[in-house]
Amino acid sequence: MKHQIFKFALILSITVFTNLHSQLCEPEYNSGSSIFYIEQYKIADYSQGYDGTFFADYGDPEYHDRSNITIDIMDSVPFDVEIKTYYSSDVAIYIDLNNDDEFTNDELLDQVVMEYDTSRHRVTLLLEGITGARKMRIRTVDDAAGFAIDACYAYDNGMTVDHTLNIQAYEPQQPVAHFNTRSGLTQFGANDPIVFQDSSEWKPTSWLWKFEGGIPSQSGSKNPAVIYKEPGCYKVSLTATNAQGSNTIEKDCYITIDKYCYPSDTSEALADVDNYINAFSLGQINNDNANAQGDQQYTYFANSSTNLSINTEYTMSITAGDDAWSMAAWIDFDQDGVFETSERILAEDYIFTYPIDVAFTVPENAKAGQTRLRLRSINWLSDDDATSVTGCSDGTDGETEDYNVNINLLIPNPNFSADTTWLSHEDSVDFHDASNNQTNSWLWTFEGGVPATSEEKNPTGVKFPDPGTYTVSLTAGNDAGSNTNTKTDYITVEYVKSAMFSASETTIETGNAVDFTDESDNEPISWTWYIDSVPFYQSEIPAQKNPSDVFFNNVGEYDITLVVDGLADSKLSRTKKRYIKVIQGTGIDAIENQAISIFPNPNNGTFALFIDQLASKQSELFIQDIQGRIILHEMLEGQSIRKSYQLNDLDAGIYLITVNSKYQTFTQKLQIL
């Protein structure tokens, strides 16, 4: 809507004059009114076309002489004129100020070009020093080509309406205070700027506004701007004063502030085109707004709500008007007052009048309690993409509807896993919760375990000292209740001799080395050592069973595993998770060649190669002797390499390992004993 202010505003009464005949020219059009007709108009408090039936329609007569209907206004008191056309039109307003039965260019008080998507115009007029009857003409034409609209010229298409104004003399009186918001709305979002507009009678000269809960809390301006930060319903009062006295008006609960933004569009097109929301249903909500043309741009159906449960799928059904180009919907699942992209449950284009059914699932992390669903129809988008619609703005013409939804928690379905379900009497096991539905309490019971119970989400280091089979149960709960999952004979414990080992240090700086020592008790005859499941050392010689000087160049926590083969051909293993912790060192040796790690180094030709931070997913590896001869060349796949090599046929000596990856080259020295 376009609203130009010349200083205008109020009407007092309507009188029908049956004997008044126009002496003015009768306007003509070459091709009738066509699509350039007037649907609605207001002059002061007189209106046509606002009662559900438009003033005119396609093919109606182009001239409406209503000069026998006289509208009373007051000299020196502003009044509004509002015009709504069906299609893009040029609009002019004439008043015969000198009462000579002619409309001249000096009496052309307003002219505007109205586009199709904003085809409503409001202007405020003020007549001073004039009393008595004056003819008024509102004229639309298809195209004035940038020139002043002539009051009588025969344009191709358009419509003209004539009225008579009865201008009464102004007599100073004590003000009668009136006000509204400039937008005409009384519901806003927090921090929305609200402009209040004085519409008091009898020319007040000073104003005192009071805004309960507003910033500022009071103002002496005629038309102040105010914001409200907190949701609520707020009182507004205005005291208008002139030389004749003062008058106060107080409106309780006049401004309603919602924590959700007030949606905006670029025009008031709901009364103009069929871009409304016709019907919406979801669960207990069944809102049938059939023939809803002319609905408000925004409606909050506070008494319409439905219940939804997390991790549950629902289907909503929507029917839109003829011109509803795009449709979008959101649910504020986290209840933060913002309709975020991740909370959008619908974005559909080209829907028009056909009903659409949309399925969505309430996410696992939705917050329990009452929240808001927002549904928006948009008539036109510059990119024809409903995913660009936000919860508060964007688009030309449209309707927005809000509903309440209650998010309910479901009782959790307990589930869990263990790192292993078979272990020796010397081992421990970690358990992992896999329950759903926002579980926030846990009670574990470990038959035969140490500890026997736990309230941690993921208990670690649980031991079962005695051989046997043991049952584990988990009770998972939230505010909706609790359930228990029991896994009978879930853990099996055997008494076995096991592989045992220790390290000279378990926390070191980068660039330093660790010595590992076998402590197994089953008389092993071979040893295989692993770092993060990659073998790095093997031996069948008891004197060489313990890898020493195993250097760690990269920060991290490393699992160490020892697999031993005993005399009875029974292989035993032990893994110590995150056993070696490597922190950043500060010396030169600590920061050199950190991208490549060799375990151990020196070695007997069997080693593990770790490479991190490669720039590309494919790289080349070269192993060369000190004369530059290539011993091994291969391609590596991945940006993080964990690989074991057995080059036991190489002669003892120094070799270079080089890795080329895109713009990177890494080199590390390899020593074979």
C-alpha positions in Angstrom: 0.0 0.0 0.0 1.2 3.5 -0.9 0.3 6.2 1.6 1.2 9.8 0.8 0.5 12.4 3.5 -0.4 16.0 2.6 -1.9 16.4 6.1 -5.4 14.8 6.1 -7.9 12.6 8.2 -11.5 12.6 9.4 -15.3 12.4 8.3 -18.4 13.1 10.3 -21.6 12.2 8.4 -23.2 11.3 5.1 -26.2 13.1 3.6 -28.1 12.1 0.4 -29.1 15.1 -1.8 -31.7 14.0 -4.2 -32.0 17.3 -6.1 -28.3 18.0 -6.7 -27.3 17.7 -10.3 -23.7 17.8 -11.6 -22.8 20.7 -13.9 -19.4 19.1 -14.6 -18.3 17.5 -17.8 -19.1 13.8 -18.1 -15.9 11.8 -18.6 -15.7 9.4 -21.5 -13.6 6.3 -22.3 -13.2 4.9 -25.8 -13.3 1.2 -24.8 -15.1 1.1 -21.4 -13.7 0.3 -18.0 -12.1 -3.0 -19.0 -9.8 -4.3 -16.2 -9.0 -0.8 -14.9 -12.0 -0.5 -12.7 -12.2 0.6 -9.1 -12.8 -2.2 -6.6 -12.9 -0.2 -3.4 -12.7 3.4 -2.3 -13.0 5.5 0.9 -13.6 9.2 1.3 -13.3 10.1 5.0 -15.7 7.7 6.7 -17.7 6.9 3.6 -16.7 3.6 1.9 -17.7 1.4 -1.0 -16.5 -2.2 -1.7 -15.4 -3.2 1.8 -18.4 -5.3 2.8 -17.3 -8.5 0.9 -18.6 -7.3 -2.5 -16.4 -5.0 -4.6 -17.8 -1.6 -5.7 -17.3 -2.5 -9.4 -16.3 -5.5 -11.6 -15.1 -6.2 -15.1 -17.4 -4.7 -17.8 -19.3 -2.3 -15.4 -20.1 1.2 -16.6 -17.1 3.5 -16.7 -18.8 6.5 -15.2 -20.6 6.6 -11.8 -22.2 9.9 -11.0 -22.8 9.7 -7.2 -22.8 13.5 -6.7 -26.1 13.2 -5.0 -24.3 11.5 -2.1 -22.7 14.2 -0.1 -19.9 13.5 2.4 -19.4 15.9 5.3 -15.9 17.0 6.2 -14.5 19.8 8.4 -12.6 22.8 7.1 -9.0 22.7 8.3 -9.4 19.1 9.5 -7.5 16.4 7.5 -9.4 13.4 5.9 -8.2 10.3 4.1 -9.0 9.1 0.6 -8.2 5.4 -0.2 -8.5 3.8 -3.6 -8.1 0.2 -4.7 -8.0 -0.8 -8.4 -8.1 -4.2 -9.9 -5.2 -3.7 -12.3 -2.3 -1.3 -12.8 -3.8 2.1 -13.3 -3.0 5.8 -13.2 -5.3 7.5 -10.5 -6.2 11.1 -10.1 -8.2 13.0 -7.4 -9.9 16.3 -8.3 -11.8 18.8 -6.1 -13.6 21.8 -7.6 -12.1 24.2 -5.1 -13.4 27.5 -6.6 -16.8 25.9 -7.2 -17.0 26.9 -10.9 -18.2 23.5 -12.2 -14.9 22.9 -13.8 -11.8 20.8 -12.9 -8.6 22.5 -13.7 -5.0 21.4 -13.3 -4.7 23.5 -10.1 -7.5 21.4 -8.7 -5.7 18.1 -9.4 -4.8 17.3 -5.7 -3.2 13.9 -6.2 -2.1 11.6 -8.9 -0.3 8.3 -8.6 0.7 5.3 -10.8 -0.4 2.1 -9.1 1.2 -1.2 -10.0 -0.6 -4.5 -10.1 1.1 -5.9 -7.0 0.5 -2.8 -4.9 -2.8 -1.5 -6.4 -4.0 0.3 -3.3 -3.3 4.0 -2.6 -4.2 6.2 0.4 -3.7 9.9 0.6 -4.5 12.5 3.4 -6.0 15.8 2.2 -6.5 19.0 4.0 -8.8 21.8 2.8 -8.4 25.2 4.6 -10.5 28.3 4.2 -13.1 26.6 2.2 -16.8 25.9 3.2 -19.9 24.7 1.4 -20.5 22.1 -1.3 -17.6 21.1 -3.6 -17.6 18.4 -6.3 -14.9 15.7 -6.0 -13.8 13.3 -8.8 -11.8 10.1 -8.6 -10.6 8.9 -12.0 -8.6 5.9 -13.1 -7.1 5.5 -16.6 -5.1 2.8 -18.3 -2.1 5.0 -19.0 -1.6 8.7 -18.8 1.9 8.4 -20.4 3.4 10.5 -17.6 1.2 13.5 -18.1 -1.4 15.0 -15.7 -4.7 13.1 -16.0 -7.3 15.3 -17.6 -10.7 15.3 -15.8 -12.7 15.0 -19.0 -10.5 13.6 -21.8 -11.6 10.3 -23.5 -8.9 7.8 -22.5 -9.1 4.2 -23.8 -10.0 2.5 -20.5 -10.7 3.4 -16.9 -13.4 4.5 -14.5 -14.6 7.7 -12.9 -16.6 8.3 -9.6 -18.0 11.7 -8.6 -19.2 12.8 -5.1 -20.1 16.0 -3.4 -18.2 17.2 -0.3 -20.0 19.3 2.2 -17.2 21.3 4.0 -18.3 22.7 7.3 -16.7 25.7 9.0 -14.2 24.9 11.7 -14.9 26.2 15.2 -12.1 25.7 17.8 -13.0 23.2 20.5 -11.3 21.1 23.1 -9.6 18.1 21.4 -11.2 14.7 21.3 -8.2 12.3 21.5 -7.9 9.4 19.0 -5.0 7.3 17.8 -4.0 4.2 16.1 -0.8 2.6 14.7 0.3 3.8 11.3 0.1 0.3 9.9 -3.3 -0.3 11.4 -2.0 -3.4 13.2 -2.0 -4.0 17.0 0.0 -7.2 17.1 3.8 -7.2 16.6 6.9 -9.1 17.2 9.4 -8.2 19.9 11.7 -5.3 18.8 9.5 -4.5 15.8 9.4 -0.7 15.4 5.8 0.6 15.9 4.8 4.1 14.7 1.8 5.5 16.6 -0.3 8.0 14.7 -2.4 10.8 16.3 -5.9 11.1 14.7 -7.4 13.5 17.3 -10.2 15.9 16.4 -10.0 19.7 16.8 -6.4 20.4 16.1 -4.4 19.5 19.2 -1.1 21.4 19.5 0.7 19.2 22.0 0.6 15.5 22.8 1.6 13.3 25.8 1.8 9.6 25.0 2.4 6.8 27.6 3.5 3.4 26.6 3.3 0.7 29.2 6.3 -1.6 28.7 7.5 0.4 25.7 10.8 2.0 24.9 10.5 5.0 25.3 7.8 4.8 28.0 6.4 8.2 27.1 6.7 10.8 24.3 5.7 14.3 23.4 5.9 13.7 19.6 2.8 13.8 17.5 3.6 10.4 15.8 6.2 8.6 18.0 8.0 5.4 17.2 8.2 2.7 20.0 9.6 -0.8 20.5 8.7 -3.5 23.0 11.2 -6.1 24.0 9.1 -8.5 26.0 6.0 -10.5 25.0 2.8 -9.3 26.5 -0.3 -7.1 26.2 0.3 -3.4 26.8 -1.8 -0.3 27.6 -1.3 2.9 25.5 -2.7 6.3 26.4 -2.7 9.7 24.6 -3.5 13.1 26.1 -4.2 15.7 23.3 -4.1 19.4 24.2 -4.9 22.8 22.5 -5.9 26.2 23.8 -9.4 25.0 24.6 -8.3 22.2 26.9 -7.1 18.6 27.0 -8.6 15.1 26.5 -7.2 11.7 27.2 -7.9 8.3 25.7 -6.6 5.1 27.2 -6.6 1.7 25.4 -6.0 -1.3 27.7 -4.2 -4.2 26.2 -3.9 -2.3 22.9 -0.5 -3.6 21.8 0.2 -7.4 21.8 3.8 -8.4 21.5 4.6 -11.9 20.4 8.0 -13.5 20.8 7.6 -14.5 17.2 8.3 -12.0 14.4 5.3 -10.4 12.7 5.3 -11.6 9.0 5.5 -8.9 6.4 4.7 -8.7 2.7 5.2 -5.9 0.2 1.5 -5.2 -0.3 -1.9 -5.8 1.1 -2.9 -8.1 -1.7 -5.0 -10.6 0.2 -8.1 -8.6 -0.5 -7.0 -8.2 -4.1 -5.9 -11.6 -5.5 -6.4 -15.3 -4.7 -3.1 -16.0 -2.8 -4.8 -16.9 0.4 -4.6 -20.1 2.4 -7.9 -22.0 1.8 -7.7 -24.9 4.2 -5.2 -26.4 6.6 -5.3 -29.6 8.7 -2.8 -31.4 11.0 -3.9 -33.7 13.8 -6.6 -31.9 15.8 -6.3 -28.7 13.7 -8.8 -28.6 10.9 -9.2 -25.0 9.7 -11.3 -24.7 6.6 -11.1 -21.2 5.3 -13.0 -21.8 2.0 -13.5 -18.6 0.0 -11.1 -16.8 2.2 -10.3 -14.0 -0.3 -9.9 -10.8 1.7 -8.4 -12.5 4.8 -5.9 -10.6 6.9 -2.3 -10.9 5.9 -1.6 -12.6 9.2 -3.7 -14.6 11.7 -2.6 -16.3 14.8 -5.1 -19.1 15.6 -4.2 -19.2 19.3 -7.0 -21.6 20.1 -6.2 -24.1 17.4 -3.6 -26.6 18.5 -2.5 -30.2 18.1 -0.2 -32.7 19.9 2.9 -34.0 18.2 5.5 -36.5 19.6 9.2 -36.6 18.9 10.5 -39.2 16.4 7.0 -39.5 14.9 5.9 -38.9 11.4 2.8 -36.7 10.6 1.0 -35.6 7.5 -0.5 -32.1 7.0 -2.9 -31.1 4.3 -3.0 -27.7 2.7 -5.2 -26.1 0.0 -4.4 -22.6 -1.3 -6.1 -19.9 -3.4 -5.8 -19.6 -7.2 -2.7 -17.4 -7.1 -0.8 -18.9 -4.2 2.4 -19.5 -6.1 4.6 -20.9 -3.3 4.0 -22.3 0.1 6.3 -22.8 3.1 5.9 -23.9 6.7 8.0 -24.2 9.8 7.8 -25.5 13.4 9.9 -23.8 16.0 11.2 -27.1 17.3 13.8 -25.6 19.7 11.3 -22.9 21.0 13.8 -20.1 20.5 11.3 -17.8 18.8 13.0 -18.0 15.4 11.8 -20.0 12.4 15.1 -21.4 11.2 15.9 -23.1 7.9 16.5 -26.4 9.7 13.0 -26.2 11.1 11.3 -25.8 7.7 8.8 -28.7 7.1 7.5 -27.5 3.7 8.7 -25.6 0.7 6.6 -26.1 -2.4 6.2 -24.1 -5.6 3.4 -23.9 -8.2 0.7 -25.2 -5.8 -2.2 -23.0 -6.9 -5.6 -24.5 -5.9 -4.8 -28.2 -5.6 -4.5 -29.7 -2.1 -1.1 -31.0 -1.1 -0.2 -33.5 1.6 3.2 -33.1 3.2 4.8 -35.6 5.6 7.3 -34.6 8.2 9.0 -36.1 11.2 9.4 -34.4 14.6 13.1 -34.5 15.2 14.8 -36.4 18.1 16.1 -33.1 19.6 12.8 -31.2 19.5 12.1 -29.4 22.8 9.1 -30.7 24.7 6.2 -28.2 25.4 4.1 -25.7 23.4 5.6 -24.1 20.4 4.5 -22.4 17.1 3.8 -23.7 13.6 3.8 -21.0 10.8 2.3 -21.5 7.4 2.9 -19.0 4.6 1.5 -18.6 1.1 3.3 -16.3 -1.3 1.9 -15.0 -4.6 5.2 -14.1 -6.2 8.9 -14.7 -5.7 11.7 -13.2 -7.8 13.4 -16.6 -8.0 10.3 -18.8 -8.0 11.9 -20.8 -5.2 9.9 -21.5 -2.0 13.1 -22.4 -0.2 14.0 -18.7 -0.2 10.9 -17.7 1.8 11.7 -16.9 5.4 9.4 -17.0 8.3 9.0 -13.2 8.4 9.4 -11.5 5.0 10.2 -12.0 1.3 7.7 -12.2 -1.5 4.9 -10.1 -2.9 1.3 -10.6 -1.6 0.5 -13.5 0.7 -1.2 -14.8 3.8 0.4 -16.2 7.0 -1.3 -18.4 9.6 0.2 -19.4 13.0 -1.0 -22.4 15.1 0.1 -23.9 18.4 1.6 -27.3 18.6 2.4 -29.3 21.7 5.6 -31.4 21.5 5.3 -34.4 23.7 8.2 -36.7 24.8 7.9 -40.4 24.3 9.2 -42.8 26.9 12.7 -43.9 25.9 13.3 -47.2 24.1 16.5 -48.4 25.9 19.3 -49.9 23.9 23.0 -50.4 24.4 26.1 -52.1 23.2 29.5 -53.1 24.6 33.0 -53.0 23.1 33.1 -56.8 23.3 30.8 -59.4 24.8 33.6 -61.9 25.3 36.5 -61.2 27.6 38.9 -62.7 30.0 38.7 -62.4 33.7 41.5 -59.8 33.6 39.9 -57.6 31.0 37.4 -54.7 31.3 34.7 -53.6 29.0 33.1 -50.2 28.0 29.3 -49.9 27.5 27.5 -47.4 25.2 24.0 -46.1 25.5 21.9 -46.1 22.3 18.5 -45.1 23.7 16.3 -42.6 21.9 13.6 -40.1 22.8 15.8 -37.6 24.7 16.9 -40.0 27.5 18.2 -38.0 30.4 18.6 -40.6 33.1 20.3 -44.0 33.1 20.5 -46.9 35.5 22.8 -49.8 34.5 22.9 -53.2 36.4 25.9 -55.5 35.8 25.4 -59.0 37.1 28.7 -60.1 38.6 30.3 -56.8 37.5 32.5 -54.3 39.3 30.9 -51.9 39.7 27.5 -53.7 40.0 25.5 -50.5 39.0 26.2 -47.2 37.3 24.2 -44.0 36.5 26.6 -42.8 33.8 25.4 -42.6 30.3 28.4 -44.6 29.0 30.1 -46.6 31.8 33.7 -47.5 31.2 36.2 -50.0 32.7 33.6 -52.5 34.0 35.2 -55.8 35.1 33.8 -59.2 35.6 36.4 -61.0 37.9 34.9 -64.5 37.8 34.3 -66.7 34.7 30.7 -67.2 33.7 27.9 -65.6 31.7 26.3 -62.4 33.0 23.1 -60.4 32.4 23.2 -56.6 31.8 20.2 -54.3 32.0 19.7 -50.6 31.3 16.8 -48.5 32.5 16.5 -45.3 30.4 14.2 -42.5 31.5 13.0 -38.9 30.8 10.1 -36.7 31.9 7.6 -39.0 30.2 8.7 -42.1 32.1 11.2 -45.0 31.8 11.7 -48.4 30.2 14.1 -51.2 30.9 16.0 -53.4 28.4 17.6 -56.6 29.8 20.0 -58.6 27.8 20.3 -62.1 29.4 23.7 -63.8 29.3 25.1 -60.8 27.4 28.7 -61.0 28.7 30.8 -64.2 28.6 33.9 -64.3 30.8 36.6 -67.0 30.6 39.6 -67.7 32.7 42.6 -67.6 30.3 46.2 -66.9 30.4 46.6 -63.6 28.5 49.1 -61.5 26.6 50.5 -58.9 28.9 52.8 -55.9 28.2 54.0 -52.6 29.6 55.6 -49.4 28.2 58.5 -47.4 29.5 56.3 -44.3 29.3 52.7 -43.7 28.4 52.7 -39.9 28.0 55.5 -38.4 25.8 56.2 -35.4 23.7 56.3 -35.6 19.9 59.6 -36.8 18.6 60.3 -39.0 21.6 60.5 -42.8 21.8 58.9 -45.6 23.9 60.2 -49.1 24.7 57.6 -51.9 25.0 58.1 -55.0 27.1 56.3 -58.3 26.8 55.0 -59.7 30.1 52.9 -62.6 28.9 52.7 -65.7 31.0 51.9 -68.4 28.4 55.4 -69.1 27.2 54.9 -67.5 23.8 57.0 -68.4 20.8 56.1 -65.4 18.5 55.1 -61.8 19.1 53.2 -59.3 16.8 52.8 -55.7 18.0 50.1 -53.3 16.6 49.6 -49.5 16.8 45.9 -48.7 16.1 45.4 -52.2 14.6 48.4 -51.8 12.2 51.2 -54.3 12.8 54.6 -52.6 13.3 56.8 -55.3 14.8 57.1 -59.0 14.5 59.6 -61.5 16.0 60.0 -65.2 16.6 63.2 -64.7 18.6 62.7 -64.4 22.3 65.7 -62.0 22.6 64.1 -59.7 20.1 60.5 -59.8 21.4 60.5 -56.3 22.8 60.4 -53.4 20.4 62.4 -50.4 21.6 62.9 -46.9 20.4 59.5 -46.6 18.9 59.2 -43.0 18.0 55.9 -41.0 17.9 55.9 -37.9 15.8 52.2 -37.0 15.8 50.0 -35.7 18.6 47.3 -38.2 19.5 46.2 -41.1 21.6 47.3 -44.6 20.3 45.9 -48.0 21.0 48.6 -50.7 21.5 47.9 -54.4 20.9 50.1 -57.4 21.5 49.3 -60.8 19.9 51.3 -63.8 21.2 51.4 -67.3 19.9 51.9 -69.9 22.7 53.5 -73.4 22.7 50.0 -74.9 22.6 49.2 -73.0 19.4 46.8 -70.8 21.3 47.0 -67.1 20.3 46.3 -64.6 23.0 46.0 -60.8 22.6 45.6 -57.8 24.7 44.7 -54.3 23.6 45.2 -51.2 25.7 43.1 -48.4 24.3 44.5 -44.9 24.2 47.6 -46.3 26.0 50.2 -44.0 24.5 49.4 -40.3 24.8 51.5 -38.0 22.6 51.5 -34.3 23.3 53.1 -31.5 21.3 56.8 -31.1 22.0 58.8 -27.9 21.7 62.2 -29.0 20.4 63.4 -29.1 16.8 63.4 -32.9 16.8 59.8 -32.8 18.0 58.5 -30.6 15.2 60.5 -32.2 12.3 58.6 -34.4 9.8 55.5 -34.6 11.9 53.4 -35.7 9.0 55.2 -39.1 8.8 55.6 -41.6 11.6 57.5 -44.9 11.4 56.9 -47.6 14.1 59.5 -48.7 15.2 62.5 -46.8 13.8 65.1 -48.3 13.7 63.6 -51.7 12.8 64.4 -55.1 11.2 62.5 -54.3 8.0 59.0 -54.8 9.5 57.4 -51.5 10.4 54.2 -49.5 10.4 53.8 -46.2 8.4 51.4 -43.5 9.6 50.9 -40.4 7.4 48.4 -37.6 8.2 47.4 -34.2 6.7 47.8 -35.2 3.1 46.4 -32.5 0.7 44.9 -35.0 -1.8 43.2 -38.3 -1.7 46.0 -39.9 -3.9 49.7 -39.6 -3.3 53.0 -41.3 -4.3 55.4 -43.1 -1.9 59.1 -43.7 -2.7 61.6 -45.7 -0.6 65.2 -45.0 -1.7 68.6 -46.0 -0.5 71.3 -43.4 0.1 72.6 -43.8 -3.5 69.1 -42.6 -4.7 68.1 -46.0 -6.1 64.3 -46.6 -5.8 63.6 -49.6 -3.6 59.8 -49.3 -3.6 57.3 -47.1 -5.5 53.6 -47.3 -5.0 50.4 -45.1 -5.0 48.6 -44.4 -1.7 44.9 -43.8 -1.4 43.4 -41.5 1.2 44.5 -38.5 3.1 45.4 -40.5 6.3 47.5 -43.6 5.8 47.9 -46.5 8.3 49.9 -49.3 6.6 52.3 -52.1 7.6 55.5 -53.0 5.5 57.7 -56.1 5.6 61.0 -55.3 3.9 63.1 -57.9 5.7 65.3 -58.7 2.6 66.8 -55.2 2.6 70.3 -54.7 3.8 71.0 -52.9 7.0 71.4 -49.2 6.5 69.7 -45.8 6.1 66.8 -45.3 3.6 64.6 -42.3 2.8 60.8 -42.5 2.6 59.4 -39.7 0.5 55.6 -38.9 0.0 54.4 -36.6 -2.7 50.8 -35.3 -2.4 49.6 -32.5 -4.6 51.6 -29.4 -3.3 53.2 -31.3 -0.4 56.4 -33.4 -0.1 57.3 -35.2 3.1 60.5 -37.0 3.8 61.5 -39.3 6.7 64.6 -41.3 7.5 64.2 -45.1 7.8 66.9 -47.1 9.6 67.0 -50.9 9.1 69.2 -52.9 11.5 
